Amino acid sequence: MAPPLMVVFSHDRVIYRSLAAEGNMSKLSPDCIKSIYVLKDSSSVAKYGSAAKNGVIEIYIDDEKYPDAYKVFKTDSLENKKR
């Protein structure tokens, strides 16, 4: 079975998106996580497409504690993967 899709949000925008097995969450301090949601039904596919067929882990960063989270994930961000 393939791993779930992992999506990290900061300031209400996606700053990181990858399959959970490929992601490096050691870059992120647990103290900075505001909330985590696990989507495992058809709503995950409706929201994220076929990449989410094995579920989605949504991680929301506490922007007050970690306002520059996007800099940590900059090298792995969606914008850089599109190039």
HTML snippet that shows the backbone in 3Dmol.js (N, CA, C, O; Angstrom):
<script src="https://3Dmol.org/build/3Dmol-min.js"></script>
<div id="view" style="width:600px;height:400px;position:relative"></div>
<script>
const pdb = `
ATOM      1  N   MET A   1       0.833  -1.178   0.000  1.00  0.00           N
ATOM      2  CA  MET A   1       0.000   0.000   0.000  1.00  0.00           C
ATOM      3  C   MET A   1       0.884   1.250   0.000  1.00  0.00           C
ATOM      4  O   MET A   1       1.877   1.322   0.724  1.00  0.00           O
ATOM      5  N   ALA A   2       0.518   2.204  -0.801  1.00  0.00           N
ATOM      6  CA  ALA A   2       1.266   3.454  -0.900  1.00  0.00           C
ATOM      7  C   ALA A   2       0.996   4.334   0.320  1.00  0.00           C
ATOM      8  O   ALA A   2      -0.053   4.220   0.954  1.00  0.00           O
ATOM      9  N   PRO A   3       1.941   5.207   0.642  1.00  0.00           N
ATOM     10  CA  PRO A   3       1.749   6.097   1.798  1.00  0.00           C
ATOM     11  C   PRO A   3       0.716   7.187   1.492  1.00  0.00           C
ATOM     12  O   PRO A   3       0.413   7.459   0.330  1.00  0.00           O
ATOM     13  N   PRO A   4       0.181   7.806   2.548  1.00  0.00           N
ATOM     14  CA  PRO A   4      -0.765   8.901   2.332  1.00  0.00           C
ATOM     15  C   PRO A   4      -0.045  10.164   1.857  1.00  0.00           C
ATOM     16  O   PRO A   4       1.175  10.283   1.974  1.00  0.00           O
ATOM     17  N   LEU A   5      -0.808  11.080   1.333  1.00  0.00           N
ATOM     18  CA  LEU A   5      -0.292  12.383   0.919  1.00  0.00           C
ATOM     19  C   LEU A   5      -0.156  13.249   2.167  1.00  0.00           C
ATOM     20  O   LEU A   5      -1.054  13.255   3.008  1.00  0.00           O
ATOM     21  N   MET A   6       0.932  13.967   2.299  1.00  0.00           N
ATOM     22  CA  MET A   6       1.128  14.862   3.431  1.00  0.00           C
ATOM     23  C   MET A   6       1.115  16.297   2.913  1.00  0.00           C
ATOM     24  O   MET A   6       1.834  16.633   1.972  1.00  0.00           O
ATOM     25  N   VAL A   7       0.293  17.138   3.532  1.00  0.00           N
ATOM     26  CA  VAL A   7       0.168  18.534   3.113  1.00  0.00           C
ATOM     27  C   VAL A   7       0.359  19.411   4.340  1.00  0.00           C
ATOM     28  O   VAL A   7      -0.309  19.216   5.356  1.00  0.00           O
ATOM     29  N   VAL A   8       1.279  20.387   4.252  1.00  0.00           N
ATOM     30  CA  VAL A   8       1.550  21.303   5.362  1.00  0.00           C
ATOM     31  C   VAL A   8       1.071  22.690   4.966  1.00  0.00           C
ATOM     32  O   VAL A   8       1.377  23.184   3.881  1.00  0.00           O
ATOM     33  N   PHE A   9       0.311  23.312   5.869  1.00  0.00           N
ATOM     34  CA  PHE A   9      -0.245  24.645   5.633  1.00  0.00           C
ATOM     35  C   PHE A   9       0.368  25.650   6.595  1.00  0.00           C
ATOM     36  O   PHE A   9       0.615  25.342   7.762  1.00  0.00           O
ATOM     37  N   SER A  10       0.611  26.853   6.094  1.00  0.00           N
ATOM     38  CA  SER A  10       1.024  27.986   6.919  1.00  0.00           C
ATOM     39  C   SER A  10       0.378  29.223   6.308  1.00  0.00           C
ATOM     40  O   SER A  10       0.358  29.381   5.087  1.00  0.00           O
ATOM     41  N   HIS A  11      -0.138  30.082   7.142  1.00  0.00           N
ATOM     42  CA  HIS A  11      -0.824  31.292   6.670  1.00  0.00           C
ATOM     43  C   HIS A  11      -1.905  30.933   5.646  1.00  0.00           C
ATOM     44  O   HIS A  11      -2.087  31.638   4.654  1.00  0.00           O
ATOM     45  N   ASP A  12      -2.612  29.839   5.892  1.00  0.00           N
ATOM     46  CA  ASP A  12      -3.718  29.371   5.048  1.00  0.00           C
ATOM     47  C   ASP A  12      -3.317  29.084   3.607  1.00  0.00           C
ATOM     48  O   ASP A  12      -4.133  29.223   2.695  1.00  0.00           O
ATOM     49  N   ARG A  13      -2.081  28.688   3.399  1.00  0.00           N
ATOM     50  CA  ARG A  13      -1.655  28.259   2.065  1.00  0.00           C
ATOM     51  C   ARG A  13      -0.749  27.044   2.198  1.00  0.00           C
ATOM     52  O   ARG A  13      -0.111  26.836   3.230  1.00  0.00           O
ATOM     53  N   VAL A  14      -0.707  26.264   1.157  1.00  0.00           N
ATOM     54  CA  VAL A  14       0.124  25.058   1.155  1.00  0.00           C
ATOM     55  C   VAL A  14       1.583  25.469   1.023  1.00  0.00           C
ATOM     56  O   VAL A  14       1.955  26.204   0.109  1.00  0.00           O
ATOM     57  N   ILE A  15       2.410  24.980   1.960  1.00  0.00           N
ATOM     58  CA  ILE A  15       3.840  25.265   1.856  1.00  0.00           C
ATOM     59  C   ILE A  15       4.641  24.003   1.561  1.00  0.00           C
ATOM     60  O   ILE A  15       5.828  24.076   1.241  1.00  0.00           O
ATOM     61  N   TYR A  16       3.997  22.854   1.667  1.00  0.00           N
ATOM     62  CA  TYR A  16       4.698  21.594   1.410  1.00  0.00           C
ATOM     63  C   TYR A  16       3.675  20.530   1.050  1.00  0.00           C
ATOM     64  O   TYR A  16       2.610  20.449   1.661  1.00  0.00           O
ATOM     65  N   ARG A  17       3.999  19.724   0.064  1.00  0.00           N
ATOM     66  CA  ARG A  17       3.111  18.631  -0.348  1.00  0.00           C
ATOM     67  C   ARG A  17       3.968  17.498  -0.885  1.00  0.00           C
ATOM     68  O   ARG A  17       4.754  17.679  -1.815  1.00  0.00           O
ATOM     69  N   SER A  18       3.802  16.320  -0.280  1.00  0.00           N
ATOM     70  CA  SER A  18       4.591  15.169  -0.689  1.00  0.00           C
ATOM     71  C   SER A  18       3.944  13.916  -0.134  1.00  0.00           C
ATOM     72  O   SER A  18       3.118  13.992   0.775  1.00  0.00           O
ATOM     73  N   LEU A  19       4.307  12.772  -0.669  1.00  0.00           N
ATOM     74  CA  LEU A  19       3.874  11.525  -0.053  1.00  0.00           C
ATOM     75  C   LEU A  19       4.572  11.412   1.294  1.00  0.00           C
ATOM     76  O   LEU A  19       5.741  11.778   1.421  1.00  0.00           O
ATOM     77  N   ALA A  20       3.873  10.914   2.290  1.00  0.00           N
ATOM     78  CA  ALA A  20       4.408  10.881   3.656  1.00  0.00           C
ATOM     79  C   ALA A  20       5.744  10.153   3.740  1.00  0.00           C
ATOM     80  O   ALA A  20       6.605  10.551   4.524  1.00  0.00           O
ATOM     81  N   ALA A  21       5.936   9.111   2.963  1.00  0.00           N
ATOM     82  CA  ALA A  21       7.185   8.350   3.010  1.00  0.00           C
ATOM     83  C   ALA A  21       8.356   9.155   2.450  1.00  0.00           C
ATOM     84  O   ALA A  21       9.507   8.895   2.800  1.00  0.00           O
ATOM     85  N   GLU A  22       8.076  10.121   1.590  1.00  0.00           N
ATOM     86  CA  GLU A  22       9.133  10.931   0.986  1.00  0.00           C
ATOM     87  C   GLU A  22       9.437  12.179   1.799  1.00  0.00           C
ATOM     88  O   GLU A  22      10.496  12.783   1.629  1.00  0.00           O
ATOM     89  N   GLY A  23       8.529  12.570   2.674  1.00  0.00           N
ATOM     90  CA  GLY A  23       8.663  13.814   3.418  1.00  0.00           C
ATOM     91  C   GLY A  23       9.680  13.731   4.532  1.00  0.00           C
ATOM     92  O   GLY A  23       9.963  12.654   5.058  1.00  0.00           O
ATOM     93  N   ASN A  24      10.219  14.869   4.882  1.00  0.00           N
ATOM     94  CA  ASN A  24      11.179  14.946   5.968  1.00  0.00           C
ATOM     95  C   ASN A  24      10.608  15.848   7.052  1.00  0.00           C
ATOM     96  O   ASN A  24      10.865  17.052   7.063  1.00  0.00           O
ATOM     97  N   MET A  25       9.843  15.275   7.951  1.00  0.00           N
ATOM     98  CA  MET A  25       9.199  16.066   8.989  1.00  0.00           C
ATOM     99  C   MET A  25      10.165  16.454  10.100  1.00  0.00           C
ATOM    100  O   MET A  25       9.780  17.187  11.011  1.00  0.00           O
ATOM    101  N   SER A  26      11.396  15.988  10.053  1.00  0.00           N
ATOM    102  CA  SER A  26      12.358  16.392  11.072  1.00  0.00           C
ATOM    103  C   SER A  26      12.696  17.874  10.957  1.00  0.00           C
ATOM    104  O   SER A  26      13.285  18.452  11.871  1.00  0.00           O
ATOM    105  N   LYS A  27      12.325  18.488   9.838  1.00  0.00           N
ATOM    106  CA  LYS A  27      12.538  19.916   9.653  1.00  0.00           C
ATOM    107  C   LYS A  27      11.599  20.754  10.509  1.00  0.00           C
ATOM    108  O   LYS A  27      11.836  21.946  10.705  1.00  0.00           O
ATOM    109  N   LEU A  28      10.547  20.147  11.015  1.00  0.00           N
ATOM    110  CA  LEU A  28       9.488  20.878  11.692  1.00  0.00           C
ATOM    111  C   LEU A  28       9.413  20.501  13.168  1.00  0.00           C
ATOM    112  O   LEU A  28       9.315  19.322  13.509  1.00  0.00           O
ATOM    113  N   SER A  29       9.459  21.492  14.029  1.00  0.00           N
ATOM    114  CA  SER A  29       9.357  21.253  15.464  1.00  0.00           C
ATOM    115  C   SER A  29       7.917  20.907  15.843  1.00  0.00           C
ATOM    116  O   SER A  29       6.993  21.575  15.379  1.00  0.00           O
ATOM    117  N   PRO A  30       7.701  19.897  16.662  1.00  0.00           N
ATOM    118  CA  PRO A  30       6.343  19.546  17.097  1.00  0.00           C
ATOM    119  C   PRO A  30       5.641  20.684  17.830  1.00  0.00           C
ATOM    120  O   PRO A  30       4.412  20.754  17.831  1.00  0.00           O
ATOM    121  N   ASP A  31       6.412  21.577  18.456  1.00  0.00           N
ATOM    122  CA  ASP A  31       5.823  22.709  19.172  1.00  0.00           C
ATOM    123  C   ASP A  31       5.130  23.695  18.243  1.00  0.00           C
ATOM    124  O   ASP A  31       4.295  24.485  18.683  1.00  0.00           O
ATOM    125  N   CYS A  32       5.467  23.654  16.986  1.00  0.00           N
ATOM    126  CA  CYS A  32       4.909  24.606  16.023  1.00  0.00           C
ATOM    127  C   CYS A  32       3.646  24.097  15.340  1.00  0.00           C
ATOM    128  O   CYS A  32       3.024  24.830  14.572  1.00  0.00           O
ATOM    129  N   ILE A  33       3.264  22.872  15.604  1.00  0.00           N
ATOM    130  CA  ILE A  33       2.079  22.307  14.959  1.00  0.00           C
ATOM    131  C   ILE A  33       0.830  22.748  15.708  1.00  0.00           C
ATOM    132  O   ILE A  33       0.694  22.537  16.913  1.00  0.00           O
ATOM    133  N   LYS A  34      -0.072  23.363  14.960  1.00  0.00           N
ATOM    134  CA  LYS A  34      -1.331  23.837  15.539  1.00  0.00           C
ATOM    135  C   LYS A  34      -2.363  22.719  15.552  1.00  0.00           C
ATOM    136  O   LYS A  34      -3.040  22.505  16.558  1.00  0.00           O
ATOM    137  N   SER A  35      -2.484  22.006  14.434  1.00  0.00           N
ATOM    138  CA  SER A  35      -3.436  20.904  14.354  1.00  0.00           C
ATOM    139  C   SER A  35      -3.048  19.950  13.239  1.00  0.00           C
ATOM    140  O   SER A  35      -2.341  20.311  12.299  1.00  0.00           O
ATOM    141  N   ILE A  36      -3.534  18.716  13.372  1.00  0.00           N
ATOM    142  CA  ILE A  36      -3.309  17.674  12.367  1.00  0.00           C
ATOM    143  C   ILE A  36      -4.652  17.022  12.074  1.00  0.00           C
ATOM    144  O   ILE A  36      -5.401  16.677  12.988  1.00  0.00           O
ATOM    145  N   TYR A  37      -4.945  16.858  10.796  1.00  0.00           N
ATOM    146  CA  TYR A  37      -6.174  16.187  10.382  1.00  0.00           C
ATOM    147  C   TYR A  37      -5.813  15.020   9.479  1.00  0.00           C
ATOM    148  O   TYR A  37      -4.899  15.115   8.659  1.00  0.00           O
ATOM    149  N   VAL A  38      -6.526  13.936   9.635  1.00  0.00           N
ATOM    150  CA  VAL A  38      -6.343  12.768   8.788  1.00  0.00           C
ATOM    151  C   VAL A  38      -7.623  12.588   7.978  1.00  0.00           C
ATOM    152  O   VAL A  38      -8.701  12.388   8.539  1.00  0.00           O
ATOM    153  N   LEU A  39      -7.494  12.663   6.659  1.00  0.00           N
ATOM    154  CA  LEU A  39      -8.624  12.450   5.759  1.00  0.00           C
ATOM    155  C   LEU A  39      -8.445  11.085   5.125  1.00  0.00           C
ATOM    156  O   LEU A  39      -7.411  10.810   4.516  1.00  0.00           O
ATOM    157  N   LYS A  40      -9.440  10.236   5.265  1.00  0.00           N
ATOM    158  CA  LYS A  40      -9.255   8.889   4.730  1.00  0.00           C
ATOM    159  C   LYS A  40     -10.471   8.373   3.976  1.00  0.00           C
ATOM    160  O   LYS A  40     -10.624   7.165   3.795  1.00  0.00           O
ATOM    161  N   ASP A  41     -11.312   9.257   3.547  1.00  0.00           N
ATOM    162  CA  ASP A  41     -12.467   8.823   2.772  1.00  0.00           C
ATOM    163  C   ASP A  41     -12.440   9.483   1.395  1.00  0.00           C
ATOM    164  O   ASP A  41     -11.424  10.050   0.993  1.00  0.00           O
ATOM    165  N   SER A  42     -13.527   9.408   0.695  1.00  0.00           N
ATOM    166  CA  SER A  42     -13.573   9.951  -0.667  1.00  0.00           C
ATOM    167  C   SER A  42     -13.398  11.463  -0.704  1.00  0.00           C
ATOM    168  O   SER A  42     -13.082  12.014  -1.758  1.00  0.00           O
ATOM    169  N   SER A  43     -13.595  12.143   0.410  1.00  0.00           N
ATOM    170  CA  SER A  43     -13.414  13.597   0.421  1.00  0.00           C
ATOM    171  C   SER A  43     -11.957  13.974   0.165  1.00  0.00           C
ATOM    172  O   SER A  43     -11.679  15.035  -0.394  1.00  0.00           O
ATOM    173  N   SER A  44     -11.026  13.108   0.572  1.00  0.00           N
ATOM    174  CA  SER A  44      -9.616  13.414   0.324  1.00  0.00           C
ATOM    175  C   SER A  44      -9.299  13.380  -1.168  1.00  0.00           C
ATOM    176  O   SER A  44      -8.529  14.205  -1.660  1.00  0.00           O
ATOM    177  N   VAL A  45      -9.882  12.445  -1.878  1.00  0.00           N
ATOM    178  CA  VAL A  45      -9.675  12.370  -3.329  1.00  0.00           C
ATOM    179  C   VAL A  45     -10.358  13.551  -4.013  1.00  0.00           C
ATOM    180  O   VAL A  45      -9.821  14.120  -4.963  1.00  0.00           O
ATOM    181  N   ALA A  46     -11.534  13.912  -3.530  1.00  0.00           N
ATOM    182  CA  ALA A  46     -12.241  15.053  -4.118  1.00  0.00           C
ATOM    183  C   ALA A  46     -11.453  16.345  -3.926  1.00  0.00           C
ATOM    184  O   ALA A  46     -11.466  17.218  -4.794  1.00  0.00           O
ATOM    185  N   LYS A  47     -10.773  16.466  -2.799  1.00  0.00           N
ATOM    186  CA  LYS A  47     -10.039  17.698  -2.485  1.00  0.00           C
ATOM    187  C   LYS A  47      -8.654  17.740  -3.122  1.00  0.00           C
ATOM    188  O   LYS A  47      -8.217  18.798  -3.574  1.00  0.00           O
ATOM    189  N   TYR A  48      -7.952  16.592  -3.166  1.00  0.00           N
ATOM    190  CA  TYR A  48      -6.558  16.569  -3.610  1.00  0.00           C
ATOM    191  C   TYR A  48      -6.290  15.746  -4.863  1.00  0.00           C
ATOM    192  O   TYR A  48      -5.159  15.733  -5.348  1.00  0.00           O
ATOM    193  N   GLY A  49      -7.270  15.077  -5.388  1.00  0.00           N
ATOM    194  CA  GLY A  49      -7.073  14.287  -6.593  1.00  0.00           C
ATOM    195  C   GLY A  49      -6.563  12.884  -6.306  1.00  0.00           C
ATOM    196  O   GLY A  49      -6.563  12.431  -5.162  1.00  0.00           O
ATOM    197  N   SER A  50      -6.133  12.211  -7.348  1.00  0.00           N
ATOM    198  CA  SER A  50      -5.758  10.800  -7.242  1.00  0.00           C
ATOM    199  C   SER A  50      -4.540  10.556  -6.349  1.00  0.00           C
ATOM    200  O   SER A  50      -4.352   9.442  -5.861  1.00  0.00           O
ATOM    201  N   ALA A  51      -3.715  11.572  -6.128  1.00  0.00           N
ATOM    202  CA  ALA A  51      -2.557  11.410  -5.240  1.00  0.00           C
ATOM    203  C   ALA A  51      -2.996  11.115  -3.811  1.00  0.00           C
ATOM    204  O   ALA A  51      -2.207  10.629  -3.002  1.00  0.00           O
ATOM    205  N   ALA A  52      -4.261  11.412  -3.502  1.00  0.00           N
ATOM    206  CA  ALA A  52      -4.780  11.225  -2.142  1.00  0.00           C
ATOM    207  C   ALA A  52      -5.595   9.955  -1.988  1.00  0.00           C
ATOM    208  O   ALA A  52      -6.339   9.814  -1.017  1.00  0.00           O
ATOM    209  N   LYS A  53      -5.470   9.036  -2.922  1.00  0.00           N
ATOM    210  CA  LYS A  53      -6.298   7.824  -2.865  1.00  0.00           C
ATOM    211  C   LYS A  53      -6.030   6.977  -1.617  1.00  0.00           C
ATOM    212  O   LYS A  53      -6.880   6.179  -1.221  1.00  0.00           O
ATOM    213  N   ASN A  54      -4.862   7.142  -0.998  1.00  0.00           N
ATOM    214  CA  ASN A  54      -4.542   6.409   0.230  1.00  0.00           C
ATOM    215  C   ASN A  54      -4.660   7.294   1.475  1.00  0.00           C
ATOM    216  O   ASN A  54      -4.118   6.966   2.530  1.00  0.00           O
ATOM    217  N   GLY A  55      -5.363   8.405   1.342  1.00  0.00           N
ATOM    218  CA  GLY A  55      -5.582   9.302   2.471  1.00  0.00           C
ATOM    219  C   GLY A  55      -4.670  10.509   2.435  1.00  0.00           C
ATOM    220  O   GLY A  55      -3.745  10.594   1.628  1.00  0.00           O
ATOM    221  N   VAL A  56      -4.956  11.445   3.335  1.00  0.00           N
ATOM    222  CA  VAL A  56      -4.199  12.698   3.422  1.00  0.00           C
ATOM    223  C   VAL A  56      -3.945  13.019   4.887  1.00  0.00           C
ATOM    224  O   VAL A  56      -4.818  12.838   5.736  1.00  0.00           O
ATOM    225  N   ILE A  57      -2.749  13.493   5.170  1.00  0.00           N
ATOM    226  CA  ILE A  57      -2.423  14.030   6.484  1.00  0.00           C
ATOM    227  C   ILE A  57      -2.233  15.528   6.294  1.00  0.00           C
ATOM    228  O   ILE A  57      -1.277  15.959   5.649  1.00  0.00           O
ATOM    229  N   GLU A  58      -3.143  16.322   6.854  1.00  0.00           N
ATOM    230  CA  GLU A  58      -3.036  17.774   6.780  1.00  0.00           C
ATOM    231  C   GLU A  58      -2.435  18.280   8.085  1.00  0.00           C
ATOM    232  O   GLU A  58      -2.934  17.968   9.166  1.00  0.00           O
ATOM    233  N   ILE A  59      -1.368  19.057   7.981  1.00  0.00           N
ATOM    234  CA  ILE A  59      -0.692  19.619   9.153  1.00  0.00           C
ATOM    235  C   ILE A  59      -0.761  21.135   9.048  1.00  0.00           C
ATOM    236  O   ILE A  59      -0.321  21.724   8.060  1.00  0.00           O
ATOM    237  N   TYR A  60      -1.314  21.752  10.073  1.00  0.00           N
ATOM    238  CA  TYR A  60      -1.428  23.210  10.114  1.00  0.00           C
ATOM    239  C   TYR A  60      -0.411  23.754  11.113  1.00  0.00           C
ATOM    240  O   TYR A  60      -0.359  23.318  12.263  1.00  0.00           O
ATOM    241  N   ILE A  61       0.399  24.716  10.658  1.00  0.00           N
ATOM    242  CA  ILE A  61       1.440  25.318  11.467  1.00  0.00           C
ATOM    243  C   ILE A  61       0.858  26.472  12.268  1.00  0.00           C
ATOM    244  O   ILE A  61       0.034  27.232  11.760  1.00  0.00           O
ATOM    245  N   ASP A  62       1.283  26.604  13.519  1.00  0.00           N
ATOM    246  CA  ASP A  62       0.890  27.744  14.344  1.00  0.00           C
ATOM    247  C   ASP A  62       1.699  28.944  13.860  1.00  0.00           C
ATOM    248  O   ASP A  62       2.889  29.056  14.154  1.00  0.00           O
ATOM    249  N   ASP A  63       1.053  29.837  13.120  1.00  0.00           N
ATOM    250  CA  ASP A  63       1.752  30.950  12.481  1.00  0.00           C
ATOM    251  C   ASP A  63       2.332  31.948  13.480  1.00  0.00           C
ATOM    252  O   ASP A  63       3.298  32.644  13.168  1.00  0.00           O
ATOM    253  N   GLU A  64       1.755  32.021  14.667  1.00  0.00           N
ATOM    254  CA  GLU A  64       2.290  32.931  15.680  1.00  0.00           C
ATOM    255  C   GLU A  64       3.612  32.419  16.239  1.00  0.00           C
ATOM    256  O   GLU A  64       4.525  33.207  16.486  1.00  0.00           O
ATOM    257  N   LYS A  65       3.723  31.117  16.440  1.00  0.00           N
ATOM    258  CA  LYS A  65       4.950  30.529  16.974  1.00  0.00           C
ATOM    259  C   LYS A  65       6.016  30.340  15.902  1.00  0.00           C
ATOM    260  O   LYS A  65       7.211  30.349  16.195  1.00  0.00           O
ATOM    261  N   TYR A  66       5.580  30.171  14.668  1.00  0.00           N
ATOM    262  CA  TYR A  66       6.500  29.798  13.587  1.00  0.00           C
ATOM    263  C   TYR A  66       6.144  30.562  12.309  1.00  0.00           C
ATOM    264  O   TYR A  66       5.732  29.954  11.322  1.00  0.00           O
ATOM    265  N   PRO A  67       6.299  31.886  12.320  1.00  0.00           N
ATOM    266  CA  PRO A  67       5.848  32.691  11.176  1.00  0.00           C
ATOM    267  C   PRO A  67       6.619  32.450   9.876  1.00  0.00           C
ATOM    268  O   PRO A  67       6.117  32.765   8.797  1.00  0.00           O
ATOM    269  N   ASP A  68       7.812  31.904   9.964  1.00  0.00           N
ATOM    270  CA  ASP A  68       8.626  31.690   8.770  1.00  0.00           C
ATOM    271  C   ASP A  68       8.719  30.222   8.381  1.00  0.00           C
ATOM    272  O   ASP A  68       9.744  29.787   7.855  1.00  0.00           O
ATOM    273  N   ALA A  69       7.675  29.460   8.629  1.00  0.00           N
ATOM    274  CA  ALA A  69       7.691  28.029   8.323  1.00  0.00           C
ATOM    275  C   ALA A  69       7.952  27.756   6.851  1.00  0.00           C
ATOM    276  O   ALA A  69       8.591  26.763   6.503  1.00  0.00           O
ATOM    277  N   TYR A  70       7.467  28.622   5.997  1.00  0.00           N
ATOM    278  CA  TYR A  70       7.663  28.403   4.558  1.00  0.00           C
ATOM    279  C   TYR A  70       9.136  28.370   4.188  1.00  0.00           C
ATOM    280  O   TYR A  70       9.502  27.719   3.209  1.00  0.00           O
ATOM    281  N   LYS A  71       9.982  29.042   4.932  1.00  0.00           N
ATOM    282  CA  LYS A  71      11.417  29.040   4.635  1.00  0.00           C
ATOM    283  C   LYS A  71      12.040  27.673   4.896  1.00  0.00           C
ATOM    284  O   LYS A  71      12.974  27.274   4.202  1.00  0.00           O
ATOM    285  N   VAL A  72      11.526  26.953   5.896  1.00  0.00           N
ATOM    286  CA  VAL A  72      12.039  25.627   6.221  1.00  0.00           C
ATOM    287  C   VAL A  72      11.774  24.655   5.086  1.00  0.00           C
ATOM    288  O   VAL A  72      12.618  23.823   4.752  1.00  0.00           O
ATOM    289  N   PHE A  73      10.586  24.770   4.496  1.00  0.00           N
ATOM    290  CA  PHE A  73      10.186  23.840   3.443  1.00  0.00           C
ATOM    291  C   PHE A  73      10.429  24.387   2.041  1.00  0.00           C
ATOM    292  O   PHE A  73      10.011  23.763   1.066  1.00  0.00           O
ATOM    293  N   LYS A  74      11.085  25.516   1.913  1.00  0.00           N
ATOM    294  CA  LYS A  74      11.238  26.191   0.624  1.00  0.00           C
ATOM    295  C   LYS A  74      11.818  25.276  -0.453  1.00  0.00           C
ATOM    296  O   LYS A  74      11.362  25.320  -1.595  1.00  0.00           O
ATOM    297  N   THR A  75      12.790  24.468  -0.128  1.00  0.00           N
ATOM    298  CA  THR A  75      13.421  23.618  -1.135  1.00  0.00           C
ATOM    299  C   THR A  75      12.511  22.485  -1.596  1.00  0.00           C
ATOM    300  O   THR A  75      12.712  21.922  -2.672  1.00  0.00           O
ATOM    301  N   ASP A  76      11.503  22.148  -0.776  1.00  0.00           N
ATOM    302  CA  ASP A  76      10.613  21.054  -1.120  1.00  0.00           C
ATOM    303  C   ASP A  76       9.205  21.535  -1.473  1.00  0.00           C
ATOM    304  O   ASP A  76       8.292  20.721  -1.607  1.00  0.00           O
ATOM    305  N   SER A  77       9.026  22.824  -1.621  1.00  0.00           N
ATOM    306  CA  SER A  77       7.679  23.358  -1.789  1.00  0.00           C
ATOM    307  C   SER A  77       7.084  23.020  -3.147  1.00  0.00           C
ATOM    308  O   SER A  77       7.790  22.616  -4.071  1.00  0.00           O
ATOM    309  N   LEU A  78       5.793  23.192  -3.246  1.00  0.00           N
ATOM    310  CA  LEU A  78       5.105  22.940  -4.509  1.00  0.00           C
ATOM    311  C   LEU A  78       5.647  23.809  -5.624  1.00  0.00           C
ATOM    312  O   LEU A  78       5.793  23.356  -6.759  1.00  0.00           O
ATOM    313  N   GLU A  79       5.947  25.060  -5.301  1.00  0.00           N
ATOM    314  CA  GLU A  79       6.422  25.974  -6.337  1.00  0.00           C
ATOM    315  C   GLU A  79       7.727  25.470  -6.967  1.00  0.00           C
ATOM    316  O   GLU A  79       7.912  25.552  -8.181  1.00  0.00           O
ATOM    317  N   ASN A  80       8.622  24.951  -6.128  1.00  0.00           N
ATOM    318  CA  ASN A  80       9.893  24.473  -6.656  1.00  0.00           C
ATOM    319  C   ASN A  80       9.729  23.157  -7.408  1.00  0.00           C
ATOM    320  O   ASN A  80      10.483  22.894  -8.345  1.00  0.00           O
ATOM    321  N   LYS A  81       8.769  22.327  -7.027  1.00  0.00           N
ATOM    322  CA  LYS A  81       8.557  21.059  -7.740  1.00  0.00           C
ATOM    323  C   LYS A  81       7.961  21.279  -9.119  1.00  0.00           C
ATOM    324  O   LYS A  81       8.134  20.441 -10.003  1.00  0.00           O
ATOM    325  N   LYS A  82       7.267  22.384  -9.320  1.00  0.00           N
ATOM    326  CA  LYS A  82       6.654  22.666 -10.625  1.00  0.00           C
ATOM    327  C   LYS A  82       7.687  23.118 -11.640  1.00  0.00           C
ATOM    328  O   LYS A  82       7.451  23.017 -12.844  1.00  0.00           O
ATOM    329  N   ARG A  83       8.809  23.608 -11.188  1.00  0.00           N
ATOM    330  CA  ARG A  83       9.831  24.144 -12.107  1.00  0.00           C
ATOM    331  C   ARG A  83      10.591  23.054 -12.795  1.00  0.00           C
ATOM    332  O   ARG A  83      11.482  23.334 -13.596  1.00  0.00           O
TER     333      ARG A  83
END
`;
const viewer = $3Dmol.createViewer("view");
viewer.addModel(pdb, "pdb");
viewer.setStyle({}, {cartoon: {color: "spectrum"}});
viewer.zoomTo();
viewer.render();
</script>
